[in-house]
Amino acid sequence: MTLLELENLIEEKQYQDLRTEMAELNEADIADMMEELPKERQILVFRLLPKDMAADVFSFLPTDVQQEIITSLTDAEATNIINNLMADDAADLMEEMPASIVKKLLSNASPEARRDINHLLKFPEDSAGSIMTVEFVDLKEDLTVEQSLVRIRRIGLDKETINTCYVLDNRRRLIGIVPLRMLILSPPDTLISEIMEENVISVETLTDQEEVAQMISKYDFMSIPVVDSENRLVGIITVDDIVDIIQEEATEDIQKMAAIVPTDEPYPKMTVFTIWKKRVGWLLLLMISATFTGKIITAYNDALGSFIILTAFIPMLMDTGGNCGSQASTTIIRALSLQEIEFGDLGRVLIKEFGAAICCGATLAVANFFKLIIVDGVTPIVAFVVCLTLVVAVVCANIVGSALPMFARKLGFDPAVMASPFITTIIDAVTLSIYFVLATHILHLAT
Protein backbone atom coordinates (compact mmCIF):
# COMPACT_ATOMS: atom_id res chain seq x y z
CA MET A 1 0.00 0.00 0.00
CA THR A 2 1.30 3.46 -0.92
CA LEU A 3 0.76 6.73 0.93
CA LEU A 4 -1.72 7.84 -1.74
CA GLU A 5 -3.74 4.65 -1.34
CA LEU A 6 -3.72 5.08 2.44
CA GLU A 7 -5.02 8.65 2.11
CA ASN A 8 -7.72 7.54 -0.35
CA LEU A 9 -8.97 4.88 2.10
CA ILE A 10 -9.13 7.52 4.83
CA GLU A 11 -11.00 9.93 2.54
CA GLU A 12 -13.50 7.22 1.64
CA LYS A 13 -13.73 6.14 5.30
CA GLN A 14 -12.90 2.54 4.36
CA TYR A 15 -11.49 1.90 7.80
CA GLN A 16 -11.89 -1.87 7.80
CA ASP A 17 -10.03 -2.15 4.49
CA LEU A 18 -7.39 0.22 5.81
CA ARG A 19 -6.90 -1.91 8.92
CA THR A 20 -6.61 -5.06 6.80
CA GLU A 21 -4.08 -3.46 4.45
CA MET A 22 -1.92 -2.18 7.31
CA ALA A 23 -1.84 -5.61 8.94
CA GLU A 24 0.14 -6.79 5.89
CA LEU A 25 2.74 -4.02 6.07
CA ASN A 26 6.01 -3.75 7.96
CA GLU A 27 5.76 -1.62 11.11
CA ALA A 28 8.61 0.67 9.99
CA ASP A 29 6.86 1.33 6.65
CA ILE A 30 3.62 2.23 8.44
CA ALA A 31 5.53 4.66 10.65
CA ASP A 32 7.11 6.29 7.57
CA MET A 33 3.71 6.84 5.98
CA MET A 34 2.21 8.16 9.21
CA GLU A 35 4.91 10.83 9.38
CA GLU A 36 3.60 12.29 6.11
CA LEU A 37 0.02 12.59 7.37
CA PRO A 38 -1.56 15.56 9.20
CA LYS A 39 -1.77 15.16 13.00
CA GLU A 40 -5.46 14.28 13.01
CA ARG A 41 -4.95 11.51 10.49
CA GLN A 42 -1.87 10.19 12.30
CA ILE A 43 -3.98 9.63 15.39
CA LEU A 44 -6.79 8.08 13.35
CA VAL A 45 -4.46 5.63 11.60
CA PHE A 46 -2.78 4.72 14.88
CA ARG A 47 -6.13 3.90 16.49
CA LEU A 48 -6.94 1.61 13.57
CA LEU A 49 -3.76 -0.44 13.96
CA PRO A 50 -4.13 -4.01 15.24
CA LYS A 51 -3.21 -4.10 18.93
CA ASP A 52 -0.30 -6.45 18.38
CA MET A 53 1.26 -3.93 15.93
CA ALA A 54 0.56 -0.65 17.68
CA ALA A 55 3.52 -0.68 20.09
CA ASP A 56 5.98 -1.70 17.37
CA VAL A 57 4.78 1.04 15.00
CA PHE A 58 4.92 3.53 17.86
CA SER A 59 8.59 2.74 18.54
CA PHE A 60 9.51 3.68 14.93
CA LEU A 61 7.81 7.11 15.07
CA PRO A 62 9.80 10.31 15.75
CA THR A 63 9.53 11.74 19.24
CA ASP A 64 7.26 14.65 18.36
CA VAL A 65 4.73 12.33 16.69
CA GLN A 66 4.91 9.94 19.66
CA GLN A 67 4.07 12.80 22.00
CA GLU A 68 1.09 13.88 19.89
CA ILE A 69 -0.27 10.35 19.80
CA ILE A 70 0.32 9.42 23.44
CA THR A 71 -1.38 12.58 24.69
CA SER A 72 -4.42 11.95 22.48
CA LEU A 73 -5.00 8.38 23.69
CA THR A 74 -7.12 7.37 26.64
CA ASP A 75 -5.35 6.28 29.81
CA ALA A 76 -6.06 2.65 29.00
CA GLU A 77 -4.76 2.95 25.43
CA ALA A 78 -1.63 4.82 26.53
CA THR A 79 -0.95 2.28 29.27
CA ASN A 80 -1.26 -0.55 26.76
CA ILE A 81 1.36 1.10 24.55
CA ILE A 82 3.80 1.71 27.43
CA ASN A 83 3.41 -1.85 28.74
CA ASN A 84 4.11 -3.30 25.28
CA LEU A 85 7.08 -1.11 24.39
CA MET A 86 10.57 -2.42 25.02
CA ALA A 87 11.84 -0.83 28.22
CA ASP A 88 14.58 1.17 26.48
CA ASP A 89 12.11 2.64 23.97
CA ALA A 90 9.69 3.50 26.78
CA ALA A 91 12.47 5.18 28.76
CA ASP A 92 13.49 7.24 25.71
CA LEU A 93 9.88 8.40 25.37
CA MET A 94 9.66 9.36 29.04
CA GLU A 95 12.79 11.50 28.77
CA GLU A 96 11.13 13.64 26.10
CA MET A 97 7.66 13.95 27.65
CA PRO A 98 6.49 16.69 30.07
CA ALA A 99 6.81 15.68 33.71
CA SER A 100 3.03 15.72 34.29
CA ILE A 101 2.43 13.23 31.48
CA VAL A 102 5.34 11.01 32.58
CA LYS A 103 3.89 10.82 36.08
CA LYS A 104 0.48 9.88 34.69
CA LEU A 105 1.88 7.22 32.35
CA LEU A 106 4.08 5.64 35.01
CA SER A 107 1.24 5.54 37.53
CA ASN A 108 -0.87 3.53 35.07
CA ALA A 109 1.91 1.26 33.79
CA SER A 110 2.35 -2.27 35.06
CA PRO A 111 4.69 -2.69 38.03
CA GLU A 112 7.23 -4.52 35.84
CA ALA A 113 7.21 -1.83 33.15
CA ARG A 114 7.42 0.94 35.75
CA ARG A 115 10.36 -0.76 37.48
CA ASP A 116 12.27 -1.24 34.22
CA ILE A 117 11.65 2.32 33.01
CA ASN A 118 12.69 3.89 36.31
CA HIS A 119 15.80 1.71 36.31
CA LEU A 120 16.85 3.04 32.92
CA LEU A 121 15.99 6.66 33.67
CA LYS A 122 18.47 6.85 36.56
CA PHE A 123 21.52 6.49 34.30
CA PRO A 124 23.31 9.52 32.79
CA GLU A 125 22.35 10.54 29.26
CA ASP A 126 24.50 8.95 26.52
CA SER A 127 25.73 6.21 28.87
CA ALA A 128 25.39 2.49 28.19
CA GLY A 129 22.88 2.24 31.03
CA SER A 130 20.58 4.81 29.43
CA ILE A 131 20.34 2.97 26.09
CA MET A 132 20.31 -0.66 27.23
CA THR A 133 17.25 -2.86 27.42
CA VAL A 134 16.50 -5.09 30.39
CA GLU A 135 14.64 -7.64 28.27
CA PHE A 136 17.13 -10.47 27.72
CA VAL A 137 17.22 -14.24 28.14
CA ASP A 138 19.22 -15.45 31.12
CA LEU A 139 20.15 -19.08 31.86
CA LYS A 140 21.88 -21.04 34.63
CA GLU A 141 24.97 -23.08 33.96
CA ASP A 142 23.46 -26.24 35.46
CA LEU A 143 20.50 -26.27 33.03
CA THR A 144 20.48 -28.72 30.14
CA VAL A 145 20.00 -27.64 26.54
CA GLU A 146 16.48 -29.07 26.56
CA GLN A 147 15.55 -27.16 29.73
CA SER A 148 17.04 -23.98 28.29
CA LEU A 149 15.00 -24.23 25.09
CA VAL A 150 11.85 -24.75 27.15
CA ARG A 151 12.68 -21.56 29.07
CA ILE A 152 13.35 -19.61 25.87
CA ARG A 153 9.99 -20.70 24.43
CA ARG A 154 8.26 -19.56 27.61
CA ILE A 155 9.82 -16.10 27.98
CA GLY A 156 11.36 -15.36 24.58
CA LEU A 157 8.41 -13.48 23.06
CA ASP A 158 8.84 -10.63 25.55
CA LYS A 159 12.59 -10.28 25.06
CA GLU A 160 14.48 -7.89 22.82
CA THR A 161 16.45 -10.76 21.26
CA ILE A 162 17.03 -14.47 21.82
CA ASN A 163 20.01 -14.81 19.48
CA THR A 164 22.36 -14.72 22.44
CA CYS A 165 21.51 -16.06 25.91
CA TYR A 166 23.41 -14.92 29.00
CA VAL A 167 24.57 -17.35 31.68
CA LEU A 168 24.38 -16.03 35.25
CA ASP A 169 25.40 -17.44 38.61
CA ASN A 170 23.26 -17.31 41.76
CA ARG A 171 24.28 -13.68 42.37
CA ARG A 172 23.35 -12.70 38.78
CA ARG A 173 26.98 -12.22 37.83
CA LEU A 174 27.70 -12.77 34.15
CA ILE A 175 29.79 -15.90 33.69
CA GLY A 176 29.19 -16.81 30.05
CA ILE A 177 27.11 -16.54 26.89
CA VAL A 178 25.44 -19.15 24.69
CA PRO A 179 24.41 -18.40 21.09
CA LEU A 180 21.01 -19.79 20.14
CA ARG A 181 22.73 -21.65 17.32
CA MET A 182 24.72 -23.70 19.85
CA LEU A 183 21.54 -24.59 21.77
CA ILE A 184 19.82 -25.81 18.63
CA LEU A 185 22.78 -27.87 17.46
CA SER A 186 23.77 -29.41 20.81
CA PRO A 187 22.34 -32.71 22.22
CA PRO A 188 19.33 -32.11 24.56
CA ASP A 189 21.09 -33.47 27.67
CA THR A 190 24.19 -31.25 27.29
CA LEU A 191 24.78 -28.86 30.19
CA ILE A 192 25.00 -25.14 29.52
CA SER A 193 28.34 -25.06 31.36
CA GLU A 194 29.77 -27.37 28.67
CA ILE A 195 28.89 -25.18 25.69
CA MET A 196 28.93 -21.62 27.02
CA GLU A 197 31.65 -19.14 26.07
CA GLU A 198 33.35 -17.90 29.23
CA ASN A 199 35.46 -15.14 27.70
CA VAL A 200 32.68 -12.52 27.63
CA ILE A 201 33.24 -8.98 26.37
CA SER A 202 30.95 -6.54 28.16
CA VAL A 203 30.57 -2.84 28.98
CA GLU A 204 29.70 -1.09 32.23
CA THR A 205 26.58 0.98 32.80
CA LEU A 206 28.51 4.28 32.74
CA THR A 207 30.46 3.51 29.55
CA ASP A 208 29.90 6.22 26.93
CA GLN A 209 27.51 5.18 24.16
CA GLU A 210 30.04 6.10 21.46
CA GLU A 211 32.55 3.69 23.00
CA VAL A 212 29.85 0.99 23.05
CA ALA A 213 29.20 1.59 19.34
CA GLN A 214 32.92 1.24 18.59
CA MET A 215 33.09 -2.07 20.48
CA ILE A 216 30.09 -3.55 18.69
CA SER A 217 31.59 -2.46 15.38
CA LYS A 218 35.02 -3.87 16.29
CA TYR A 219 33.77 -7.29 17.37
CA ASP A 220 30.82 -7.56 14.93
CA PHE A 221 28.39 -8.20 17.78
CA MET A 222 24.64 -8.25 17.40
CA SER A 223 24.34 -7.34 21.08
CA ILE A 224 26.63 -6.63 24.02
CA PRO A 225 25.96 -7.21 27.74
CA VAL A 226 25.94 -4.32 30.23
CA VAL A 227 27.16 -5.06 33.74
CA ASP A 228 27.44 -3.08 36.97
CA SER A 229 30.57 -2.58 39.07
CA GLU A 230 30.20 -6.10 40.52
CA ASN A 231 29.86 -7.76 37.09
CA ARG A 232 26.13 -8.39 37.57
CA LEU A 233 24.20 -8.35 34.31
CA VAL A 234 21.74 -5.46 34.25
CA GLY A 235 20.91 -5.23 30.54
CA ILE A 236 22.01 -5.59 26.93
CA ILE A 237 22.49 -3.21 24.03
CA THR A 238 21.43 -4.46 20.61
CA VAL A 239 22.79 -3.45 17.23
CA ASP A 240 19.58 -1.65 16.19
CA ASP A 241 20.15 0.84 19.00
CA ILE A 242 23.78 1.20 17.99
CA VAL A 243 22.80 2.13 14.42
CA ASP A 244 20.78 5.03 15.85
CA ILE A 245 23.69 6.07 18.06
CA ILE A 246 26.18 6.02 15.17
CA GLN A 247 23.80 8.21 13.16
CA GLU A 248 23.37 10.62 16.08
CA GLU A 249 27.11 10.85 16.75
CA ALA A 250 27.92 11.34 13.05
CA THR A 251 25.27 14.06 12.77
CA GLU A 252 26.65 15.79 15.85
CA ASP A 253 30.21 15.70 14.50
CA ILE A 254 29.11 17.04 11.11
CA GLN A 255 27.27 19.92 12.78
CA LYS A 256 30.26 20.76 14.97
CA MET A 257 32.59 20.61 11.97
CA ALA A 258 30.38 23.17 10.24
CA ALA A 259 30.40 25.43 13.35
CA ILE A 260 26.78 24.70 14.26
CA VAL A 261 25.58 23.98 17.78
CA PRO A 262 24.43 20.30 17.68
CA THR A 263 20.72 19.54 17.86
CA ASP A 264 18.67 16.34 17.82
CA GLU A 265 15.80 18.09 16.04
CA PRO A 266 15.38 17.05 12.36
CA TYR A 267 15.70 19.86 9.82
CA PRO A 268 12.04 19.82 8.64
CA LYS A 269 10.95 20.40 12.26
CA MET A 270 13.35 23.31 12.87
CA THR A 271 12.02 26.87 12.86
CA VAL A 272 13.88 29.88 11.49
CA PHE A 273 14.54 31.00 15.08
CA THR A 274 16.02 27.61 15.98
CA ILE A 275 18.33 27.66 12.95
CA TRP A 276 19.41 31.21 13.81
CA LYS A 277 20.10 30.29 17.42
CA LYS A 278 22.19 27.24 16.46
CA ARG A 279 24.36 29.11 13.95
CA VAL A 280 24.75 32.73 14.98
CA GLY A 281 26.99 32.16 18.02
CA TRP A 282 29.79 30.53 16.08
CA LEU A 283 29.33 32.98 13.19
CA LEU A 284 29.83 35.92 15.56
CA LEU A 285 32.91 34.30 17.09
CA LEU A 286 34.43 33.52 13.70
CA MET A 287 33.61 36.99 12.41
CA ILE A 288 35.35 38.59 15.37
CA SER A 289 38.36 36.29 15.04
CA ALA A 290 38.52 37.08 11.31
CA THR A 291 39.20 40.72 12.16
CA PHE A 292 42.81 39.66 12.69
CA THR A 293 42.99 39.19 8.93
CA GLY A 294 42.02 42.82 8.43
CA LYS A 295 44.58 43.91 11.01
CA ILE A 296 47.31 42.06 9.13
CA ILE A 297 46.37 43.70 5.81
CA THR A 298 46.31 47.12 7.49
CA ALA A 299 49.73 46.51 9.02
CA TYR A 300 51.22 45.89 5.59
CA ASN A 301 49.63 48.82 3.74
CA ASP A 302 53.05 50.08 2.69
CA ALA A 303 53.91 46.78 1.02
CA LEU A 304 50.58 46.72 -0.76
CA GLY A 305 51.07 50.31 -1.87
CA SER A 306 54.45 49.54 -3.37
CA PHE A 307 53.40 46.29 -4.99
CA ILE A 308 49.66 46.63 -5.67
CA ILE A 309 49.72 43.42 -7.74
CA LEU A 310 50.06 41.46 -4.49
CA THR A 311 46.41 42.06 -3.62
CA ALA A 312 45.26 40.06 -6.66
CA PHE A 313 46.62 36.81 -5.22
CA ILE A 314 45.36 37.13 -1.62
CA PRO A 315 42.07 35.23 -2.24
CA MET A 316 43.86 32.35 -3.98
CA LEU A 317 46.45 31.98 -1.23
CA MET A 318 43.88 32.17 1.59
CA ASP A 319 41.54 29.70 -0.12
CA THR A 320 44.33 27.22 -0.81
CA GLY A 321 45.64 27.39 2.74
CA GLY A 322 42.14 27.04 4.17
CA ASN A 323 41.35 24.09 1.92
CA CYS A 324 44.56 22.28 2.89
CA GLY A 325 43.88 22.88 6.57
CA SER A 326 40.33 21.57 6.20
CA GLN A 327 41.55 18.44 4.42
CA ALA A 328 44.08 17.72 7.15
CA SER A 329 41.70 18.41 10.05
CA THR A 330 38.90 16.34 8.53
CA THR A 331 41.24 13.37 8.02
CA ILE A 332 42.61 13.57 11.57
CA ILE A 333 39.20 14.09 13.20
CA ARG A 334 37.87 11.01 11.47
CA ALA A 335 40.93 8.96 12.44
CA LEU A 336 40.49 10.08 16.07
CA SER A 337 36.81 9.14 15.99
CA LEU A 338 37.66 5.66 14.73
CA GLN A 339 40.47 5.37 17.31
CA GLU A 340 42.99 4.79 14.53
CA ILE A 341 45.32 7.32 16.15
CA GLU A 342 45.75 8.91 19.59
CA PHE A 343 47.72 11.81 21.02
CA GLY A 344 50.82 9.64 21.38
CA ASP A 345 50.94 9.42 17.58
CA LEU A 346 51.28 13.21 17.20
CA GLY A 347 54.91 13.09 16.08
CA ARG A 348 54.25 10.42 13.45
CA VAL A 349 51.20 12.31 12.21
CA LEU A 350 53.07 15.62 11.89
CA ILE A 351 55.91 13.99 9.96
CA LYS A 352 53.46 12.38 7.57
CA GLU A 353 51.46 15.59 7.12
CA PHE A 354 54.67 17.59 6.59
CA GLY A 355 55.73 15.22 3.81
CA ALA A 356 52.31 15.35 2.20
CA ALA A 357 52.30 19.16 2.47
CA ILE A 358 55.69 19.47 0.76
CA CYS A 359 54.49 17.28 -2.12
CA CYS A 360 51.15 19.08 -2.47
CA GLY A 361 52.70 22.53 -2.04
CA ALA A 362 55.43 21.88 -4.62
CA THR A 363 52.90 20.59 -7.15
CA LEU A 364 50.64 23.62 -6.65
CA ALA A 365 53.59 26.02 -6.75
CA VAL A 366 54.97 24.68 -10.04
CA ALA A 367 51.56 24.77 -11.71
CA ASN A 368 50.85 28.24 -10.32
CA PHE A 369 54.26 29.63 -11.36
CA PHE A 370 53.65 28.94 -15.04
CA LYS A 371 50.08 30.22 -14.74
CA LEU A 372 51.31 33.49 -13.17
CA ILE A 373 53.96 34.03 -15.85
CA ILE A 374 51.93 32.97 -18.90
CA VAL A 375 48.35 33.95 -18.00
CA ASP A 376 48.73 36.76 -15.47
CA GLY A 377 51.89 38.22 -16.98
CA VAL A 378 53.58 39.02 -13.65
CA THR A 379 57.32 39.31 -13.22
CA PRO A 380 59.26 36.18 -12.20
CA ILE A 381 60.12 37.69 -8.80
CA VAL A 382 56.44 38.28 -7.94
CA ALA A 383 55.57 34.78 -9.17
CA PHE A 384 58.36 33.42 -6.97
CA VAL A 385 57.00 35.22 -3.90
CA VAL A 386 53.47 33.97 -4.52
CA CYS A 387 54.59 30.37 -5.10
CA LEU A 388 56.95 30.33 -2.13
CA THR A 389 54.11 31.63 0.01
CA LEU A 390 51.93 28.87 -1.38
CA VAL A 391 54.36 26.14 -0.31
CA VAL A 392 54.89 27.57 3.19
CA ALA A 393 51.13 28.16 3.65
CA VAL A 394 50.28 24.60 2.67
CA VAL A 395 52.87 23.22 5.12
CA CYS A 396 51.56 25.42 7.95
CA ALA A 397 47.96 24.56 7.10
CA ASN A 398 48.63 20.83 7.24
CA ILE A 399 50.52 21.09 10.52
CA VAL A 400 47.89 23.27 12.19
CA GLY A 401 45.00 21.29 10.70
CA SER A 402 46.36 17.99 12.01
CA ALA A 403 47.73 19.16 15.36
CA LEU A 404 44.77 21.17 16.68
CA PRO A 405 42.23 18.30 16.70
CA MET A 406 44.73 16.08 18.51
CA PHE A 407 45.42 18.74 21.15
CA ALA A 408 41.66 19.26 21.51
CA ARG A 409 41.16 15.55 22.22
CA LYS A 410 44.07 15.60 24.70
CA LEU A 411 42.46 18.51 26.57
CA GLY A 412 39.10 16.77 26.71
CA PHE A 413 37.33 18.72 23.95
CA ASP A 414 35.54 17.25 20.96
CA PRO A 415 38.03 17.35 18.04
CA ALA A 416 35.15 18.10 15.65
CA VAL A 417 35.08 21.73 16.80
CA MET A 418 38.57 22.13 15.29
CA ALA A 419 37.21 21.72 11.78
CA SER A 420 36.74 23.78 8.64
CA PRO A 421 35.52 27.21 9.88
CA PHE A 422 37.84 27.38 12.89
CA ILE A 423 40.89 26.05 11.02
CA THR A 424 40.20 28.27 8.00
CA THR A 425 40.12 31.41 10.16
CA ILE A 426 43.49 30.56 11.70
CA ILE A 427 45.07 29.58 8.40
CA ASP A 428 43.86 32.78 6.71
CA ALA A 429 45.73 34.87 9.26
CA VAL A 430 48.83 32.67 9.06
CA THR A 431 48.84 32.72 5.24
CA LEU A 432 48.55 36.50 5.03
CA SER A 433 51.33 36.97 7.56
CA ILE A 434 53.63 34.65 5.60
CA TYR A 435 52.71 36.35 2.33
CA PHE A 436 53.44 39.88 3.46
CA VAL A 437 56.60 38.99 5.37
CA LEU A 438 58.05 37.21 2.32
CA ALA A 439 56.89 39.95 -0.04
CA THR A 440 58.32 42.71 2.12
CA HIS A 441 61.73 41.12 2.38
CA ILE A 442 62.15 39.55 -1.06
CA LEU A 443 60.63 42.28 -3.21
CA HIS A 444 62.39 45.08 -1.37
CA LEU A 445 65.70 43.26 -1.72
CA ALA A 446 65.02 42.75 -5.41
CA THR A 447 64.37 46.44 -5.91
C-alpha positions, 0 to 999 in steps of 0.5 A: 500500500502506498501513501496515496492509497492510504489517504484515499482509504481515509477519505472514503472512510474505508477503515476496515479495508485500511486496517486489513491493508496495514496488517500486511505491512512492515511496522517501519513502513507504516511509521514512515507513511504516518509521518507524512500525514496531518496530525489528526490523520496520524492519530486516526491511523494509529487507532486503527492499527491491530493491537499487536502492531501498535507498540511496534509502530509507535517505537519507529515514530519520531519523538514529536509524533509519539508525543502527539499520539500518546497525549491523544490516547485514553489512559487505557490505550496509553498504558497498553502502549507503554506496557508493550514497548521495550523498556529502552524505547519506553524510557526514551519516550519518558525522557522527552515527555512533560513531567506531568504526562510522565507521572500519569503514564508511570502511575498507570503502567504495570509494576514490571514496566514501571520498574524497568523504566525507572531503572533506565531513567536513573543512568546519565544521558549517553551512557550504556545504562541509558540505552540498554534494554533489560529484556534479555534471556538469562540461563543457569549453567546447570541447566540442560540444553532441553531445559534452556529451550523450554525456558526460551519458548516460555519467555522469549516473546517478551525479550528484545532478542534471543540470538544470544543467551546470557549465563548467570550465577546465583548472584546474577553475575555474568559468567558466560554466553550461549548463542542460540545456534549452539543450543539448537545444534547441541544434544538435549542433555548437554549442560550449559556449562559445557557449551557456554563461552566464558570469555565474555566482552561486556561494557559497564553501565557508565560507559559512553555510548560512542565507545559501546558503538565502537566495540560492537563495530570492532567485534561484529556483535549483534548485542553486548551485555551491560554489567554493573561494578560487581559484574552483575548483568543489568541489561544488553544493548542491541545493534539496532540501538547502535545504528541510531547512536552512530547516526546521532554521533555522526550528525553531531560531528558534522554539525560541529565541523560546520560550526553549528551547535548540535541539535537532535531536532530534524531539519524539517521540524526546525524553525527559522529561530532555531536555525538562527540560534544554532548558527549565529553564536559561532558565526559571531565568534568567527567573524570577530576572530577574522578581524585579525585578517584585516589587522594584518592587511592594514599593518602591511599597507606600505607593502601593498602600496608599493606592490599593488599586484600582491592584492590580486593573489590574496584570495587564492592563497587564503583559499588554498591554505584554508582548503589544505587545513580543512583536508588535514583536520577532517582526516585527523578528526575522522581517524580520532573518531575511529580510534585509529590514532591517539595523542601519542601518535602526534609526532608520526602524524606531523611527519606524515602531514609535513611530507604530504604538504611538501608534495602538495605545495610543490605541485601547486607552486609549479603549476601556479608559477607557469600560470602566473607568468603565462596567463597573469603576466607578472614578473618572475620575482612576484611569481616566486613570492606567490609560489613560495608563500603557497608552499609555506602556507600549505605546510603550515595549514597541514601542521595546524589542521592535524595538530589542533584536533589532537590537542583538543582531544588531549584537553578533553574537547571534541576534536570536531570543533577544530574543523573547517571554519575554525581552522580556516580562520586561523590559516587565513591569518597565518597565510597572510602573515607569511605572504606579506613577510616574504613579499616585504623582504624579497621584493624590497631586496630585489628592488 
